[in-house]
Amino acid sequence: MFKIAVISANGGIGRTTLTAHLASLLAKRSQSVLALDFDPNNLLSLHFGLPSTELDGLALRAVRGQLWQDAAFSNADGITFLPFGAPNENERLNFGRQISADPHWLSDQINKINLPAAAIALIDTPRLPSIYAQQAINAADLVLAVVAADASSYAKLSPLREVLKQSGKANDTFYVVNYADAARRLHNDIVTLMQHELGDRLLPYFVHHDEAVPESLAANSSLADYAPHGQATHDLQGLAGWLLTRIALKT
Amino acid sequence: MMSLPELLAWFARHLGVEDPRQLRLWILRLFVLPPTEARPQPQWLSKAMLRTSGVLVRELEIRQPQSAQEWLLRLFVLPSGISKAKKEATPWHLSRLVRTLLGGAYPHVRNVVFWLAWPLRKLYARFDRINFISAGSKLESVADVAFAQPMWLRYVMVSIAVVLFILVATTPLQWFEQLMFMALMWLMAMTIRRMPGNLPTLALTTFSLIATARYAFWRVTQTMDLGSPIEYFFGGGLLMAEIYTWIIMMLGYLQSAWPLQRKPVPLPADTSLWPTIDIYIPTYNEPLKVVKPTVFAACGMDWPKEKINIYILDDGRRAEFKEFAEAANVHYIARTENSHAKAGNLNHALKVTKGEFIAIFDCDHMPVRSFLQMTMGWFLRDEKCAMLQTPHHFFSPDPFERNLGTFRRVPNEGSLFYGLVQDGNDLWNSTFFCGSCAVIRRGPLEEVGGIATETVTEDAHTALKMHRRGYNTSYINIVQAAGLATESLSGHIGQRIRWARGMVQIFRTDNPLLGKGLSLYQRLCYTNAMLHFMNGLPRLVFLTAPLTYLFFEFHIINSGAYLLTLFVLPHIVQSTLANSRMQGRYRHSFWAEVYESVLAWYIALPTTIALINPKLGKFNVTAKGGLIEHEYFDWFISKPYMALVLLNFTGFVIGIMRLFSWNTFETATVVMNLLWTAHNLIMLGTAIAVASESRQKRISHRVPMRIPATLYLANGQTLQCHTQDYSTGGLDLHIDREVVLPQDTRVKISLNRGDREYSFSARIANRRNDSVGLYFEKLSMDDEKHLIQCTFGRADAWLEWNKHTIQDRPLDSLIEVLAYGLRGYGHLFRNLADVIAARMAEQRIAPRSPTP
């Protein structure tokens, strides 16, 4: 299985949404996809039509010492979704301690999943710094770092790169700009700076700010169906295509 | 003395033409008197007239019976003649028309034609079985063997070829033998032209040279035994004109025998090795809105920032230009006087700036970002390279294209020069500087004393001076800049007059055939470039020569018409085939005559004066960026053509009369002169069609181009789309989906430049099916700059500009020119009729009621 960790150093820049839409676009291309929410906030489950409270899932079962294999759901698109689960406060702290002691816990767990070798796992994470995101980074074959073309994303770019370097994943990390909006004055300046620092690591697929993205969530429809000619759809298709090529080259 | 409209108004009044705008009435009144109150027109006559015209309208497929132009056109050309789609239907229409004309005799005639054409059909069926591609490559391999021989053997081969050529050219043949010779050569040429490659092209030019040499030898030795001194005068003049065309033809073949098609040389990876460049944008009286886009495009060129300096050279010393230069962060140079116009302006800047290279752009030629990347490599590879020229490309139609409607379909006047001639020149190291879209090395330029100021074509003269010093020049036939074509016909003609005058000035003051430093081929190429502009006088000779016979029965060629045809036809056919093959992509057959006929009158005098006294003449700036608001007919420009039309038309009528009613001897000669006059009338008709200025719809010209774009809607949705065309004022988008976009909605549209995206405020102008028109609003200076760089300045902006040009097919081209010629007479008739109607109204002649 090819594992992709979707991380970011900032909150609210569409990391979870991006994960969900990527999963759905990859599934539409007949890929076997596992979407794994490794974020205690359980936001990804919203995209799969599940409640974020009283949710069964990986962390919940793991901390209770139960088998977690049957906590996964399958949706109409054929995506296997494994939620984080909603453990109580104590359980969550325990879980945190458990995985802190074993930096490769997540990696080991994913390897136990019986999915085809060609399957793609997309792991959503909380924003850095976070032990959960760190686990995902350690497990990942490819790290997709989501940034926005704004000042705070740029300010946190160096710490982010440092984390990835220390995890030994700098060469497997690619950056994708989300919420791109050329009409904003700072957009091009920040992009120029980022291009200067990241070079080829900054993917040319800028995912544009497009209201069709949240609207499709509200309409409970996949983005490709809801806005087939939307710019964000187009950009995400480009990103999905690039990912598939990259995976094909790496495996 | 009556003016022409008055004269015609007089005719109209006396013939009883109630409405001079209807050609139908003119024709009717030639035969039938107008009805009077005492004797009304008999019923049967008006019925018969109606029926006849009804049959004609149906058979000739006339869609608008009111249009004189269409009547004229349909009398000669079938409706399916031009459009490709209907082409297959032609024989059917033709047979129907012929059937109508011949009546009962039709089946017999058809059978005879069918059997006569049998051998030709057999032959063509054979043609399809030949593999011309492998035949072409076999020919190439034979040539390779020949080229691989030692030098002495090659000289022997060439000498033998020359002897054979002279033998073939000078052997006298009887008419039947000459006919066979002509047919054989034609068949061979028709076979060879199907083979791909450059070698068959050379074979075709050789054929053409043989045919012309035979004609020339025969013409000079056999036909100049004329009767009276006056006949010697006219006959001599015609021969001189012909000799001129033979020389131009030969030099032209030499010049474009093997276009070099030079490829760009990559620059070294280390940018510290790249030289410093000054960009000069000279301007004199052009408005700022014309110059702005050029400056913005120049700012977008890819080159290290510290090694490039952009200068606006303002000879108008205008404050707004200075302010603009400061705002745009480019340099501004003005001088205190205006001596030597553009050349002086450039020379002044040359003293002030320091760059190792100078790139010059006319103030309306927007370069693309890759301009320097594509051109500078050659300077680094070739130390002696002093100048590199790129094509001048125009994205708006020139007067010919606009008034005839041939834009992007028929190659324009400049196409041949920049597509083929300069590229051919490059083989002989004689590409010359054309004033814009070029890079010059500072050293050699200073060595020849800067841009030449002695003549009004300073560009070509400067290149000649550098060639004389042993420097090289290069040409890269990739469009790297584009501008606006001259607006009006008068402006276009003014520009050509300047070029013609300047080239002749150089020919007189610094003759390329004389003086030091040039190779033989450079001398010949420059000579051709200069002689070429002297075509005015010979063209006028050809446009009037048959009249000497038709008017005065002077015999200016001492030969029977049949024999003359047998000699002149191979010359015309073979040169048409060779030129169509060589220039087909850049000039269609018979269009050279069109272009020359329009200019002939205007450049004849200036070139002759410049030949006598090269000191006369001044620089005229070409006006651009204007707008022709109303359709109008340029009476002033077309005056000389009117006179020529009147002369040729009178000659034509005399010729027709000589066929049937009066002096009916020398029928063949009369027919030949009639055909010649008809050809002249067609060319003059086209010239008149060009002089009818059609209205121009847009101020900013649209360039068709598919670029990905992002449309930001006010509701936050963002659509992925692409452009269909763009201009500085707006663009057309293609949007697949049925998006509701009411007119005047505010949107943002963004375009990419490399991996950078720029957005522009715009409003919806219109919506048709999948296409949405936008116009920009409230663009800041930065926005304008980015807009130019995202559109006109794109590296791929002009890559596919000639995608829609149709490959030349000589016969189609002939029919097309014919159609345009007739259209010219249609225009002329309409405009003349309007004038007459106005004149008649002025004279308060109460119009009689028109016939029902």
Chai-1 contact restraints between the chains, C-beta under 6 A:
chainA,res_idxA,chainB,res_idxB,connection_type,confidence,min_distance_angstrom,max_distance_angstrom,comment,restraint_id
A,A182,B,S750,contact,1.0,0.0,6.0,A-B,restraint_1
A,A182,B,E757,contact,1.0,0.0,6.0,A-B,restraint_2
A,A182,B,Y758,contact,1.0,0.0,6.0,A-B,restraint_3
A,A182,B,S759,contact,1.0,0.0,6.0,A-B,restraint_4
A,A183,B,Y712,contact,1.0,0.0,6.0,A-B,restraint_5
A,A183,B,K748,contact,1.0,0.0,6.0,A-B,restraint_6
A,A183,B,S759,contact,1.0,0.0,6.0,A-B,restraint_7
A,N188,B,R756,contact,1.0,0.0,6.0,A-B,restraint_8
A,P204,B,D755,contact,1.0,0.0,6.0,A-B,restraint_9
A,H208,B,T718,contact,1.0,0.0,6.0,A-B,restraint_10
A,D210,B,T718,contact,1.0,0.0,6.0,A-B,restraint_11
A,E211,B,G716,contact,1.0,0.0,6.0,A-B,restraint_12
A,E211,B,Q717,contact,1.0,0.0,6.0,A-B,restraint_13
A,A212,B,Q717,contact,1.0,0.0,6.0,A-B,restraint_14
A,H229,B,L719,contact,1.0,0.0,6.0,A-B,restraint_15
A,H229,B,Q720,contact,1.0,0.0,6.0,A-B,restraint_16
A,H229,B,D736,contact,1.0,0.0,6.0,A-B,restraint_17
A,H229,B,R737,contact,1.0,0.0,6.0,A-B,restraint_18
A,Q231,B,T710,contact,1.0,0.0,6.0,A-B,restraint_19
A,Q231,B,T718,contact,1.0,0.0,6.0,A-B,restraint_20
A,Q231,B,L719,contact,1.0,0.0,6.0,A-B,restraint_21
A,Q231,B,Q720,contact,1.0,0.0,6.0,A-B,restraint_22
A,H234,B,Q720,contact,1.0,0.0,6.0,A-B,restraint_23
